[in-house]
Amino acid sequence: MAHARRASQEISSGAKKVTQAWARAIRAELPDVDGLWYRSSMDGGAPAVCLWDPPAGTALPTTPDILLGLDHPGLDVPLARVCRELGYVLLD
């Protein structure tokens, strides 16, 4: 059990070399998985997603439902909200 706890901590906050090795091993063992959900070390442990390139299946659509530039009218409010939640600064 102690090894499992250390592994979990390493995946969440370990060196990139270690976490990337874990991701490669998981992908090799589970080739039908599209990616991983993990706790972000850059965002206080908030949920984050790693998607394989190329994805194993249909994790992402081949084309977007809509494609808008970041300067599209109406996106300023939702972009500002997301930036505020992440602690980022939205530049004009």
Summary of the structure (lengths in Angstrom):
residues: 92
radius of gyration: 17.1
end to end distance: 50.0
largest distance: 52.7
contacts: 161
relative contact order: 0.09
helix: 40%
strand: 11%
